[in-house]
Amino acid sequence: MFRHSLKVFAIAAVGAALGLPAAVHADDEVNLYSARQENLIKPLLDDFTRDTGISVNLLTGRADELLQRLRLEGRNSPADVLITVDAGNLHQAKKAGVLSAIESDVLDQRVPESFRDEDGQWYGLSLRARPIMYHKDKVDPSELSTYEALTDPKWRGRICIRSSSNVYNQSMVSAMIASEGSEAASQWVEGLVANLARPPQGGDRDQIRAAAAGVCDIAIANTYYLGAMLAGDDATQREAAEQLGVFFPNQEDRGTHVNISGAGVTTHAPNRENAVRLIEFLTSEEAQRWYAEANQEYPVRPDVPASEVLQGFGDFKMDTLNLSLLGEHNAEAVRIMDRARWR
């Protein structure tokens, strides 16, 4: 059994030279591989243990590292549950054959159909929107409407967004392919790249800070980053975040792009029953409320309210595209972004 909260090590070191960890079954344990940082999930795992008596052995790491580890371990993997961010990563896990179908009436009732895999191999746990964030002193929200409208020449040199290698952006383009087709998505990506204020750099928080600092007037970023900056203790980050407003695009048609963090039971889970119980717990009202308040993410359950900070952004229409399609269109999205020289 691996140590509680053990950090994932470099994939090169997982090698066969030392042998792979053997799967372990225990009635009172469940083994979790999580791409979510420990502080973003550990309190929930402690609550699960308190309520069920099932201890959670947690291993954290980057999404790509964990997927590669599961591939290498194969049937010898001790992992029961994989938690990762973005439907694109969940699709890759399904495609790699490291997830198995879950049969759970509880999950089917709690998680809307568009936020779960059609074959039951993964279920969404929390939501994040990727709207347009604008500098309140430089952009009148009446100027904004849709993602597509950001290709207008009036936005030339005014937009900040992170690299095309980021799965959040790949999924956003994938959603446009699914909704509007490859040609429309290509035109949009080319127009967006032409309007960038600078070569893509940094993460979502960096785009928000850049807009606040006057590098650009508009940032595209996930809502939970802005929410965390507003709710956090860092006065500098809070001051930057307060300068931006949130505009939810495409409210007259498909809705604003959203994505998820999600979980699935691994193919060779030695503690399968406990694995399903853990995922069901993470969709409970208690857990969903914690996600909302502590992580500034939207609950995947429509009957659980968002945090006060997120409610302050306003109500909005979400894109109801089944998120399984984001992974299916990922390769085409990457090709389109590469052709447009989105670096």
N, C-alpha and C positions, 0 to 999 in steps of 0.2 A: 504494500500500500504506500502511496506517495504521501509525503508530509502535508499537513494542512497548510494552505496558502503558499505552497511551494511555487516559485516563479518558473515559468517555462524557460528552458535553456536553449541555446542555439541548436537549430535543427541538425547541423553537422555532427553534433555531439550525441544525437539520439541513436547513432549508428549501431550496427550489429556487433561491433567489437566488444561492447560491454553487455550486449543482450538487451532485449526489450522487456519492459515490465509485464509480468503475468497478470491476467485479469483475476480479480478477487471478488468473490461473492460474500456478502455479509448481510444478514437480515436487518441490521440497524445502521447501515451505511449507504451512501450514494456518492459516486465520484463525478465531479463536475469539471469540465474544461470550459473556461470562460474567457472570451475576448473583452469582456467588460472589466474595467479596473476593479480591484478588490473593494475599494471604498464605496463603489457604486452598487455593490451587490451583497457584501458581507453582512450588513444588518438584517437583510431579508433571510439569508441563510441561517443566521442565528435564531430568528423567529421560527423558521421551519423546524429546526431541531428542537426548540422549546415546545412546539405544538405537537410534534410527532414522535420525538425520541430518536429520530433518524439523524445521525451526524453526517455532515457534508464535507468531503475531502475536496478542497478547491485547488485547481491549478489554473493560473492566469497567463495570458500571453497574447501576442498579436494574432489577428484572425488567420492570416496566411500561415503562421507558424503552427497554430493548433491544427489546422486542416492537414498540413503536411505531416504532423506528428501522428494524427489518426490514420493517415494512409500507411505510414511506415509500421505502425504497431499492428495494424490489421486485426485479426481475431484475438491477438494477445493483449489488446488495449484494455486498460482498467476503466476507461471512461464509460460513464452511463449517459451523461447529458452533455451536449454542446450548446453553449450560448454564444451568439455572435451578433454583430451589428450589420445592418443593411441586408435587404432581401437578395442582393447580388451575391453576398457571401454565403447565405443560406442555400441559394441555388447551386453554388459551386460545391458545397458540402453534399447536397443531394446527388449531384452529377457524379461526384467522386465515389458514391456508394457507401459513405460512412454514416448515413442516417437511415432509420427504418420507420415504417408507418406506425402511427400511434392510433389506437382506438380508444377514444375518450369522449363520452357524451358531455362531460363537464366542459372540456375544452371547446367542443363544437358549439355549445350553447354560449360560452363566454366570449369567444374570439370571432369577430365578424369574418365572413367568408373571404372577403378581399384581403384580409391580413393573415391568411394561413395557406399552406400548401394544399393544392387540390388533392394530393394523394396522402395528406395527413403526416408528412414527414417533418414539417416544422410549423410552429405556431408563433405569431407575434406576441411580444410581451409589453412593448411600449412603442409609442409613435413619436416621430419628430417631423415637423414641416420644414420645407426649404423655400421660404418666401423671398421677396425682395425687401431688403432693409435699406432705408434711405436717410441721408443726413437731413434733419428737420429744417435746418437753416438754408439748405441749398436746393431742395427738391420739394415741390408742391405735390402731395399725393394724388391730386387730380390729374397730374401728368402721367400717372402710371395706370396700367390696365392688365397686360398679359406678359408672360415670359417672351412671347414672340415680338412684342413691341419694343423690347430692349435692343433690337437690331436697328432701330431708327437712328439715322445719322446724328440726331440731337444728343445721343448718349455717347458720342465718340470721345474716348479718353476719360470716361467717367465711371467705369464699372470695375470692381474688384471681385475676383473669384479665385479659388485655389486651383491646383494643378489638375490636369485631365487624368492623372494616375490615381486620383482619389475616387474611391468607389461611390461616394455620395454623388459626385458629378456624373460618373458613368451611369448611375441609376436614373438620374434626372434626364439624361439624354435618352436612355432606354425607354423611359416612360413616354417621351415625345415620339419615339419611333413607333411604339405600340399604339399610340393615340392618333398620330398624324401621318405616319409613314416615314420611310427613310429619306425621301427627297426633301420633305419639309423639315425634318430634323437636321439634315445637312445644311440647308439654307440658314436655319436658326443658329447653328453652331458657328458657321462662317461669319454671320453678322455679329454674333456676340463677341467673338475673338477680335473682330475689327474695332470693337468699341471698348476694349480693355484699357484701363489706365496705366497698367504696368504688366510685365510678365508675371504669370501666376507664381506665388510664393507663399509659404506658411500655411497654417490651418485656418479654420473658420474664425477663430477669435482674432487672428491676424487681419482678416478681411474687415472685420468690424472695427478694429483699432485703426486700420488704414483709412476707413471712411471718416471716422471721428477726427483723425488728424489732418484731413483735407487732401489725402492722396487721391481719393475718388469720392464720388457723391453717392454711389450705390454699392452695396455689398450683397452677395448671395451667400447665405449661410443657414445652417440649421438652427431652429428656434431654441433648442436647449442650450446652445452656447450663449446666445444673448440672454436667455433667462438666468443661466448660472452666473453670468457677469453682473446682472442686475441684483441678484439675490445674495451674492457672495460678500466676503469681508474685505476684498481688495478695493480700496477707494478709487484707485486709478482706473481699474477695469470698469467699475460701476459708473464712473464719470464718463468714460468713453461710450459705454452702452446707452447711457441716458440721452446721448445726442442723436440716437437713431430711432426712427419710427419703423414699424412693421407694416408692409403692404402685402396682402394675400392676393396673388394674381389669378387670372382666369376664373373669376367668380361667376361669369356669365356663360361659361361653357364647361370644360371638364373638371375644373377645380384646381386647387393648389397641390403641387407634388408633395407627397408624404412618403416616409419610409419607416422602418421598424428596427428594433432589436428583437431577436427571436430565439427560440430554443427547439431542439429536437432530441430524440432518444437515439443513441448510437446503435449501429448495426449489431455489434457484439456485446451490448450492455450486459454485464454480469448481474446487475441489480435493477432489472427492467421495471419491476413494479414500483420500486422506490423512485426511479427516474420519472415515471409518469406522475406520481404523487407530488414530486418537487415542481414539475412544470405546472400542474394544476394549482399548486399553492401560489406560484408566481403570477397567476391570473386571478387570484382571489381579490376581493374588495380591499382587504387589508394591504396586500402587496401593491396593488394598483395605486392606492392612495399614497403609499410611500414613494413609489416611482414619481408620482406627480409632484409631491412636495420636496423631496430630497434631490431629485435629478432634473427637475424642470422639464420632464417629458410628458407628453399627452398620454393618458391611459389608453390602452388598446380597447378597453371596455367602454362602450358609450354611456353606461349608467354610472360611471365614476367621474367626478368633476376634475377639471384641470386645476393646477395651482393658481393662486391669486395673481402671481406674476404673469403666467401664460394667459389667464383670463383678461388681463390688462391689454393684451395684444388684440383682443376682439374675437368674435366668432367668425368662422369661415367655412366655406365649402371645401371638403377634401376631395381629391381625385380618388375615385373608387375603383380604379384599375386594379385587377388582381395582381398583387406584387410578385407572384411567381413569374410574370412576364418580364420583370426587370432583369432577372438573371438570363432568361432566354434570349434577350436582345442585347446582352452586354457586349458580346464580341463585335457586333455591328456598330454599337455605340463607340467603342474604342477605335474602330477603323475610321469612323466619321470624324472623331476628334483629332486623330492623327493627320488625316487629310487636310483638315483646317489649320494645322500647326498649333493646336491648343496644347501647350507644353505643361 
